[in-house]
Amino acid sequence: MTAGWRRTEVRAGREWNVQPVSEAQAVKAYLCPGCGLEIDPGVAHLVTWRADGVLGDAADLASRRHWHTHCWRIGPA
């Protein structure tokens, strides 16, 4: 998987920004909120944040989360 363009998805009536992260861009470990397991460096994944948050863009970006691609697909309701 390579890095792709940010897109917007709607989940449970909320809009989310979804940004793919390539293997080469994945240089840190993150905890996936979907499964609770670590996303290791070098593993392609997704970064998501609210696109319709009431506190504004800065707050939405500050609360972004890194997800395994599979966990996001089956993920947040």
C-alpha positions in Angstrom: 0.0 0.0 0.0 1.3 3.4 -0.8 0.3 6.8 0.6 -2.8 8.2 -0.9 -4.9 11.3 -0.9 -6.9 12.3 2.1 -10.6 11.5 1.8 -13.7 12.0 3.8 -15.9 9.2 5.0 -19.1 9.2 6.9 -19.4 6.8 9.8 -22.4 6.7 12.2 -23.5 10.1 11.0 -20.1 11.7 11.5 -17.7 12.9 8.9 -14.1 11.7 9.2 -10.9 12.6 7.4 -9.0 9.5 6.4 -5.3 9.7 5.4 -3.4 6.6 4.3 0.2 6.3 5.6 2.6 4.2 3.5 5.1 1.7 4.9 7.9 4.2 4.3 6.1 7.0 6.1 5.2 4.8 9.1 8.3 5.5 11.3 6.7 5.4 14.8 4.6 2.8 16.7 1.0 3.7 17.5 -1.8 2.0 19.4 -4.8 1.1 17.2 -8.1 2.2 18.9 -9.9 -0.5 16.9 -8.1 -3.6 18.3 -5.9 -2.2 21.0 -2.8 -3.7 19.4 0.3 -1.8 18.3 0.9 -0.6 14.7 4.6 -1.3 14.3 6.9 1.0 12.4 7.0 0.1 8.7 3.3 -1.0 8.6 1.0 0.9 6.3 -2.1 2.2 8.1 -4.6 5.0 8.3 -4.8 8.2 10.2 -8.3 9.5 11.0 -9.7 12.6 12.5 -13.1 14.2 12.7 -14.1 16.4 9.8 -17.2 17.9 11.4 -16.1 18.5 15.0 -17.6 21.4 16.8 -14.4 22.5 18.4 -12.7 23.4 15.1 -9.9 22.0 12.9 -7.1 22.3 15.4 -9.0 20.3 18.0 -9.9 17.7 15.4 -6.3 17.3 14.3 -5.1 17.1 17.9 -7.4 14.1 18.4 -6.4 12.2 15.3 -5.8 8.4 15.7 -3.8 5.8 13.8 -5.7 2.7 12.8 -4.8 -0.6 11.2 -6.5 -0.5 7.7 -8.5 -3.6 8.5 -9.7 -2.3 11.8 -10.9 1.0 10.3 -12.8 -1.0 7.6 -14.7 -3.0 10.1 -14.4 -0.4 12.8 -16.0 2.6 14.3 -19.7 2.6 14.4 
